[in-house]
Amino acid sequence: RVLGPGSAGLLLLLTPEVHLFSLDAATFLISAAALAFVTRRTASASAPTAPAQPASRMLDGLREVRRQRSLRIGLAVRGSCNLAWPAFTIGLPIELAHRLHAGIASYGLLLGIFGAANLAGNLLSGTPRLGKHLLTVYCLSWSLVGAGFLALSIAPTLPLATLAIAWMGLF
């Protein structure tokens, strides 16, 4: 989320757009190889135990969601917010091209900024101190993301759109 989209803008200065897809495909192959390596090393380092069946693990998770009110609400909030997310991924390039008159490099830049802010937000929110306030913080954060969407939709310039994107990523 940080390096990929941000570097795409820079790569567009050196290579045609179509070659970015080839490069992107190559990075997925590298990621797959790295995951295979890590999985093999982890499997050989751990003691042999009987693995839980995937269906059993899924049922355990569903039981836990049913048992905890905060998980049910959190999943409902996240699920409903995911319905609006295509407005960001599909709408942002259209917004940049037609309203802000910015190119595809700006799209990469904004996605990189979103990813960096998202990383910072995750580091700030990943604290056990939230305790019983986790659900409140979660719902408030999504409300602030929504405020960022609104700010992005009315931003008259690319710098203001950049601030809105950073806001959204942070929360």
GROMACS elastic network, one bead per residue, 0.5 to 0.9 nm:
[ bonds ]
;  ai    aj funct       b0    kb
    1     4     6  0.60268   500
    1     5     6  0.64670   500
    1     6     6  0.82130   500
    1   111     6  0.68906   500
    1   112     6  0.59530   500
    1   113     6  0.85323   500
    1   114     6  0.75480   500
    1   116     6  0.72590   500
    1   118     6  0.85128   500
    1   119     6  0.86970   500
    2     5     6  0.64052   500
    2     6     6  0.62193   500
    2     7     6  0.84462   500
    2   111     6  0.72854   500
    2   113     6  0.67537   500
    2   114     6  0.74494   500
    2   116     6  0.52218   500
    2   117     6  0.87033   500
    2   118     6  0.88152   500
    2   119     6  0.82856   500
    3     6     6  0.53290   500
    3     7     6  0.57365   500
    3     8     6  0.83575   500
    3   112     6  0.63237   500
    3   115     6  0.82592   500
    3   116     6  0.85548   500
    4     7     6  0.54014   500
    4     8     6  0.61949   500
    4    24     6  0.84021   500
    4   108     6  0.79987   500
    4   111     6  0.86761   500
    4   112     6  0.70606   500
    5     8     6  0.50162   500
    5     9     6  0.70006   500
    5   105     6  0.87879   500
    5   107     6  0.77851   500
    5   109     6  0.63362   500
    5   110     6  0.78868   500
    5   111     6  0.55713   500
    5   112     6  0.50067   500
    5   113     6  0.87111   500
    5   115     6  0.85718   500
    6     9     6  0.58478   500
    6    10     6  0.73041   500
    6   105     6  0.82980   500
    6   106     6  0.88248   500
    6   107     6  0.85338   500
    6   110     6  0.73784   500
    6   111     6  0.66347   500
    6   113     6  0.72969   500
    6   115     6  0.89513   500
    7    10     6  0.50952   500
    7    11     6  0.60838   500
    7    12     6  0.86100   500
    7   105     6  0.89998   500
    7   108     6  0.72003   500
    7   109     6  0.76799   500
    7   112     6  0.78713   500
    8    12     6  0.61199   500
    8    13     6  0.89090   500
    8    20     6  0.73584   500
    8   104     6  0.88952   500
    8   105     6  0.68410   500
    8   107     6  0.89688   500
    8   108     6  0.56510   500
    8   109     6  0.77918   500
    9    12     6  0.53022   500
    9    13     6  0.71549   500
    9   104     6  0.71695   500
    9   106     6  0.67502   500
    9   107     6  0.76892   500
    9   108     6  0.52163   500
    9   109     6  0.61347   500
   10    13     6  0.55372   500
   10    14     6  0.73727   500
   10   105     6  0.72522   500
   10   108     6  0.86940   500
   10   109     6  0.87941   500
   11    14     6  0.52248   500
   11    15     6  0.60476   500
   11    16     6  0.84553   500
   11    17     6  0.86914   500
   11    20     6  0.77608   500
   11   105     6  0.87350   500
   12    15     6  0.52708   500
   12    16     6  0.61932   500
   12    17     6  0.63162   500
   12    20     6  0.78995   500
   12   104     6  0.84666   500
   12   105     6  0.68097   500
   13    16     6  0.80279   500
   13   105     6  0.86463   500
   15    18     6  0.83208   500
   15    19     6  0.66485   500
   15    20     6  0.76170   500
   16    19     6  0.57538   500
   16    20     6  0.72593   500
   17    20     6  0.54246   500
   17    21     6  0.75420   500
   18    21     6  0.57999   500
   18    22     6  0.73718   500
   19    22     6  0.51457   500
   19    23     6  0.63198   500
   19    24     6  0.85658   500
   20    23     6  0.50022   500
   20    24     6  0.59832   500
   20    25     6  0.85544   500
   21    25     6  0.61413   500
   21    26     6  0.86122   500
   22    25     6  0.50937   500
   22    26     6  0.62883   500
   22    27     6  0.87907   500
   23    26     6  0.50524   500
   23    27     6  0.63834   500
   23    28     6  0.88854   500
   24    27     6  0.51663   500
   24    28     6  0.65591   500
   24    29     6  0.89445   500
   25    28     6  0.52017   500
   25    29     6  0.65487   500
   25    30     6  0.88785   500
   26    29     6  0.50883   500
   26    30     6  0.63414   500
   26    31     6  0.86867   500
   27    31     6  0.61408   500
   27    32     6  0.85743   500
   28    32     6  0.60978   500
   28    33     6  0.85803   500
   29    32     6  0.50544   500
   29    33     6  0.62062   500
   29    34     6  0.86287   500
   30    33     6  0.51203   500
   30    34     6  0.62027   500
   30    35     6  0.86626   500
   31    34     6  0.50597   500
   31    35     6  0.61496   500
   31    36     6  0.85523   500
   32    35     6  0.51272   500
   32    36     6  0.61218   500
   32    37     6  0.85983   500
   33    36     6  0.50791   500
   33    37     6  0.61947   500
   33    38     6  0.86982   500
   34    37     6  0.50741   500
   34    38     6  0.62166   500
   34    39     6  0.85555   500
   35    38     6  0.50740   500
   35    39     6  0.59648   500
   35    40     6  0.84662   500
   36    39     6  0.51042   500
   36    40     6  0.60958   500
   36    41     6  0.86038   500
   37    40     6  0.52343   500
   37    41     6  0.62379   500
   37    42     6  0.85969   500
   38    41     6  0.51586   500
   38    42     6  0.60089   500
   38    43     6  0.84828   500
   39    42     6  0.51105   500
   39    43     6  0.60023   500
   39    44     6  0.85785   500
   40    43     6  0.51962   500
   40    44     6  0.62487   500
   40    45     6  0.86377   500
   41    44     6  0.52877   500
   41    45     6  0.61448   500
   41    46     6  0.87322   500
   42    45     6  0.51444   500
   42    46     6  0.61820   500
   43    46     6  0.55322   500
   43    47     6  0.81583   500
   43    48     6  0.84189   500
   44    47     6  0.78629   500
   44    48     6  0.87318   500
   46    49     6  0.84948   500
   48    51     6  0.87535   500
   51    54     6  0.87700   500
   52    55     6  0.84392   500
   52    56     6  0.67299   500
   52    57     6  0.65654   500
   53    56     6  0.52206   500
   53    57     6  0.63322   500
   53    58     6  0.87229   500
   54    57     6  0.51135   500
   54    58     6  0.61530   500
   54    59     6  0.86353   500
   55    58     6  0.50933   500
   55    59     6  0.61967   500
   55    60     6  0.86212   500
   56    59     6  0.51446   500
   56    60     6  0.62000   500
   56    61     6  0.86733   500
   57    60     6  0.50544   500
   57    61     6  0.62777   500
   57    62     6  0.87267   500
   58    61     6  0.50481   500
   58    62     6  0.62201   500
   58    63     6  0.86248   500
   59    62     6  0.50134   500
   59    63     6  0.61021   500
   59    64     6  0.85728   500
   60    63     6  0.51460   500
   60    64     6  0.62927   500
   60    65     6  0.87716   500
   61    64     6  0.50950   500
   61    65     6  0.62886   500
   61    66     6  0.86693   500
   62    65     6  0.50451   500
   62    66     6  0.61655   500
   62    67     6  0.85430   500
   63    66     6  0.50551   500
   63    67     6  0.60839   500
   63    68     6  0.87454   500
   64    68     6  0.61792   500
   64    71     6  0.80834   500
   65    68     6  0.54056   500
   65    69     6  0.73787   500
   65    70     6  0.82726   500
   65    71     6  0.53515   500
   65    72     6  0.57242   500
   65    75     6  0.86361   500
   66    69     6  0.71782   500
   66    71     6  0.78569   500
   66    72     6  0.67078   500
   67    71     6  0.83545   500
   67    72     6  0.84855   500
   68    71     6  0.54636   500
   68    72     6  0.66115   500
   68    73     6  0.89641   500
   69    72     6  0.51406   500
   69    73     6  0.62713   500
   69    74     6  0.85106   500
   70    73     6  0.51794   500
   70    74     6  0.59132   500
   70    75     6  0.84818   500
   70   134     6  0.83698   500
   70   135     6  0.60682   500
   71    75     6  0.60059   500
   71    76     6  0.84691   500
   71   135     6  0.83399   500
   72    75     6  0.53006   500
   72    76     6  0.62061   500
   72    77     6  0.86981   500
   73    76     6  0.50406   500
   73    77     6  0.61198   500
   73    78     6  0.85286   500
   73   135     6  0.78624   500
   74    77     6  0.51752   500
   74    78     6  0.60723   500
   74    79     6  0.83957   500
   74   135     6  0.67290   500
   74   138     6  0.73108   500
   74   139     6  0.76212   500
   75    78     6  0.50838   500
   75    79     6  0.58103   500
   75    80     6  0.84311   500
   76    79     6  0.50990   500
   76    80     6  0.60980   500
   76    81     6  0.85034   500
   77    80     6  0.53212   500
   77    81     6  0.61373   500
   77    82     6  0.86001   500
   77   138     6  0.87640   500
   77   139     6  0.71704   500
   77   142     6  0.80766   500
   78    81     6  0.50903   500
   78    82     6  0.61051   500
   78    83     6  0.88907   500
   78   139     6  0.89187   500
   78   142     6  0.81908   500
   79    82     6  0.51105   500
   79    83     6  0.67737   500
   80    83     6  0.53369   500
   80    84     6  0.73353   500
   81    84     6  0.54433   500
   81    85     6  0.66009   500
   81   142     6  0.77506   500
   81   146     6  0.89004   500
   82    85     6  0.50109   500
   82    86     6  0.77918   500
   83    86     6  0.70634   500
   83    87     6  0.86833   500
   84    87     6  0.57138   500
   84    88     6  0.76152   500
   85    88     6  0.53606   500
   85    89     6  0.66813   500
   85    90     6  0.86330   500
   86    89     6  0.50241   500
   86    90     6  0.55269   500
   86    91     6  0.72024   500
   87    90     6  0.55341   500
   87    92     6  0.73211   500
   88    91     6  0.51742   500
   88    92     6  0.53521   500
   88    93     6  0.86195   500
   88   149     6  0.79639   500
   89    92     6  0.58660   500
   89    93     6  0.75818   500
   90    93     6  0.64199   500
   90    94     6  0.71792   500
   91    94     6  0.51917   500
   91    95     6  0.59721   500
   91    96     6  0.85586   500
   92    96     6  0.60400   500
   92    97     6  0.85264   500
   92   107     6  0.73912   500
   92   152     6  0.89309   500
   93    96     6  0.50729   500
   93    97     6  0.60560   500
   93    98     6  0.84751   500
   93   102     6  0.88132   500
   93   103     6  0.83565   500
   93   104     6  0.72749   500
   93   106     6  0.87708   500
   93   107     6  0.61900   500
   94    97     6  0.51981   500
   94    98     6  0.58845   500
   94    99     6  0.77676   500
   95    98     6  0.55666   500
   95    99     6  0.53359   500
   95   100     6  0.65215   500
   95   101     6  0.82902   500
   95   102     6  0.87392   500
   95   153     6  0.79668   500
   96    99     6  0.59218   500
   96   101     6  0.58334   500
   96   102     6  0.51222   500
   96   103     6  0.69076   500
   96   104     6  0.81241   500
   96   106     6  0.75461   500
   96   107     6  0.71767   500
   96   158     6  0.79458   500
   97   100     6  0.60910   500
   97   102     6  0.52111   500
   97   103     6  0.60598   500
   97   104     6  0.78780   500
   98   101     6  0.55209   500
   98   102     6  0.79266   500
   99   102     6  0.82558   500
   99   156     6  0.81216   500
   99   157     6  0.89109   500
  100   155     6  0.86216   500
  100   156     6  0.70179   500
  100   157     6  0.61569   500
  100   158     6  0.63841   500
  100   161     6  0.89482   500
  101   158     6  0.87788   500
  102   105     6  0.79193   500
  102   106     6  0.60733   500
  102   107     6  0.80644   500
  102   158     6  0.76022   500
  103   106     6  0.55260   500
  103   107     6  0.70011   500
  104   107     6  0.50071   500
  104   108     6  0.65615   500
  104   109     6  0.87097   500
  105   108     6  0.51360   500
  105   109     6  0.62062   500
  105   110     6  0.86702   500
  106   110     6  0.60397   500
  106   111     6  0.85066   500
  106   158     6  0.83594   500
  107   110     6  0.51850   500
  107   111     6  0.61746   500
  107   112     6  0.85479   500
  108   111     6  0.51792   500
  108   112     6  0.61151   500
  108   113     6  0.86200   500
  109   112     6  0.50907   500
  109   113     6  0.62129   500
  109   114     6  0.85837   500
  109   162     6  0.87525   500
  110   113     6  0.50136   500
  110   114     6  0.60511   500
  110   115     6  0.85381   500
  110   161     6  0.83461   500
  110   162     6  0.62310   500
  110   165     6  0.67072   500
  110   166     6  0.82052   500
  111   115     6  0.61069   500
  111   116     6  0.86318   500
  111   165     6  0.80314   500
  112   115     6  0.50408   500
  112   116     6  0.61976   500
  112   117     6  0.85805   500
  113   116     6  0.51163   500
  113   117     6  0.60878   500
  113   118     6  0.83285   500
  113   162     6  0.75647   500
  113   165     6  0.70723   500
  113   166     6  0.60133   500
  113   169     6  0.77880   500
  114   117     6  0.52040   500
  114   118     6  0.59039   500
  114   119     6  0.85728   500
  114   162     6  0.85656   500
  114   165     6  0.55824   500
  114   166     6  0.53031   500
  114   167     6  0.81344   500
  114   168     6  0.70862   500
  114   170     6  0.77003   500
  115   119     6  0.61341   500
  115   120     6  0.86399   500
  115   166     6  0.84472   500
  115   169     6  0.64401   500
  115   170     6  0.88010   500
  116   119     6  0.51284   500
  116   120     6  0.63335   500
  116   121     6  0.86535   500
  116   166     6  0.80393   500
  116   169     6  0.74525   500
  116   170     6  0.82889   500
  117   120     6  0.50093   500
  117   121     6  0.60727   500
  117   122     6  0.85707   500
  117   165     6  0.83813   500
  117   166     6  0.54730   500
  117   167     6  0.74235   500
  117   168     6  0.78960   500
  117   171     6  0.82028   500
  118   121     6  0.50145   500
  118   122     6  0.61357   500
  118   123     6  0.85981   500
  118   166     6  0.79410   500
  118   167     6  0.89573   500
  118   168     6  0.78492   500
  118   171     6  0.71005   500
  119   122     6  0.51515   500
  119   123     6  0.62428   500
  119   124     6  0.86739   500
  119   169     6  0.78474   500
  119   170     6  0.75398   500
  120   123     6  0.51304   500
  120   124     6  0.62162   500
  120   125     6  0.86388   500
  120   169     6  0.83097   500
  120   170     6  0.63270   500
  121   124     6  0.50739   500
  121   125     6  0.60255   500
  121   126     6  0.84022   500
  121   169     6  0.70117   500
  121   171     6  0.58433   500
  122   125     6  0.51390   500
  122   126     6  0.57964   500
  122   170     6  0.76962   500
  122   171     6  0.82701   500
  123   126     6  0.54174   500
  123   127     6  0.80175   500
  124   127     6  0.70645   500
  124   170     6  0.89380   500
  125   128     6  0.87425   500
  125   130     6  0.82963   500
  125   137     6  0.87990   500
  125   171     6  0.88701   500
  126   129     6  0.88669   500
  126   130     6  0.87362   500
  127   130     6  0.64098   500
  127   131     6  0.86969   500
  128   131     6  0.60173   500
  128   134     6  0.89916   500
  129   132     6  0.87880   500
  129   133     6  0.87012   500
  129   134     6  0.88798   500
  130   133     6  0.52207   500
  130   134     6  0.52137   500
  130   135     6  0.89249   500
  130   137     6  0.79414   500
  131   134     6  0.57812   500
  131   135     6  0.89832   500
  132   135     6  0.73454   500
  132   136     6  0.84422   500
  133   136     6  0.53084   500
  133   137     6  0.61873   500
  133   138     6  0.85435   500
  134   137     6  0.51634   500
  134   138     6  0.59852   500
  134   139     6  0.86605   500
  135   139     6  0.61672   500
  135   140     6  0.84481   500
  136   139     6  0.53186   500
  136   140     6  0.60164   500
  136   141     6  0.84317   500
  137   140     6  0.50561   500
  137   141     6  0.59210   500
  137   142     6  0.86464   500
  138   141     6  0.51508   500
  138   142     6  0.64413   500
  138   143     6  0.87547   500
  139   142     6  0.52292   500
  139   143     6  0.62791   500
  139   144     6  0.87419   500
  140   144     6  0.62594   500
  140   145     6  0.86916   500
  140   171     6  0.87685   500
  141   144     6  0.50487   500
  141   145     6  0.62708   500
  141   146     6  0.86614   500
  141   170     6  0.88443   500
  141   171     6  0.51209   500
  142   146     6  0.62468   500
  142   147     6  0.86820   500
  142   168     6  0.88448   500
  142   171     6  0.68949   500
  143   147     6  0.63711   500
  143   148     6  0.87341   500
  143   171     6  0.87730   500
  144   148     6  0.62754   500
  144   149     6  0.86898   500
  144   167     6  0.79772   500
  144   168     6  0.71672   500
  144   171     6  0.64015   500
  145   149     6  0.63350   500
  145   150     6  0.87520   500
  145   167     6  0.71468   500
  145   169     6  0.75833   500
  145   170     6  0.82961   500
  145   171     6  0.58264   500
  146   150     6  0.63588   500
  146   151     6  0.86448   500
  146   168     6  0.76588   500
  147   150     6  0.50559   500
  147   151     6  0.61898   500
  147   152     6  0.85766   500
  147   164     6  0.86098   500
  147   167     6  0.87400   500
  147   168     6  0.79760   500
  148   152     6  0.60100   500
  148   153     6  0.85217   500
  148   163     6  0.86989   500
  148   164     6  0.51329   500
  148   165     6  0.67887   500
  148   166     6  0.84756   500
  148   167     6  0.59309   500
  148   168     6  0.50722   500
  148   169     6  0.88365   500
  149   152     6  0.50443   500
  149   153     6  0.61759   500
  149   154     6  0.88486   500
  149   164     6  0.72206   500
  149   165     6  0.79700   500
  149   168     6  0.71181   500
  150   153     6  0.51226   500
  150   154     6  0.65371   500
  150   155     6  0.85965   500
  150   164     6  0.84813   500
  151   154     6  0.53889   500
  151   155     6  0.58576   500
  151   160     6  0.82996   500
  151   161     6  0.74890   500
  151   163     6  0.88103   500
  151   164     6  0.57664   500
  151   165     6  0.87869   500
  152   155     6  0.51123   500
  152   156     6  0.87052   500
  152   160     6  0.76409   500
  152   161     6  0.52002   500
  152   162     6  0.81780   500
  152   163     6  0.83531   500
  152   164     6  0.52743   500
  152   165     6  0.69445   500
  153   156     6  0.86379   500
  153   161     6  0.81611   500
  154   161     6  0.84015   500
  155   158     6  0.74473   500
  155   159     6  0.84738   500
  155   160     6  0.55074   500
  155   161     6  0.52973   500
  155   162     6  0.89416   500
  155   164     6  0.78621   500
  156   159     6  0.87419   500
  156   160     6  0.69489   500
  156   161     6  0.75818   500
  157   160     6  0.54164   500
  157   161     6  0.62841   500
  157   162     6  0.86718   500
  158   162     6  0.60419   500
  158   163     6  0.87027   500
  159   163     6  0.64273   500
  159   164     6  0.87902   500
  160   163     6  0.50460   500
  160   164     6  0.63107   500
  160   165     6  0.86599   500
  161   164     6  0.50109   500
  161   165     6  0.61592   500
  161   166     6  0.86098   500
  162   165     6  0.50856   500
  162   166     6  0.61818   500
  162   167     6  0.85804   500
  163   166     6  0.50963   500
  163   167     6  0.61432   500
  163   168     6  0.86342   500
  164   167     6  0.50213   500
  164   168     6  0.61972   500
  164   169     6  0.86523   500
  165   168     6  0.50414   500
  165   169     6  0.61467   500
  165   170     6  0.85673   500
  166   169     6  0.51057   500
  166   170     6  0.61014   500
  166   171     6  0.87713   500
  167   170     6  0.52115   500
  167   171     6  0.64779   500
  168   171     6  0.54941   500
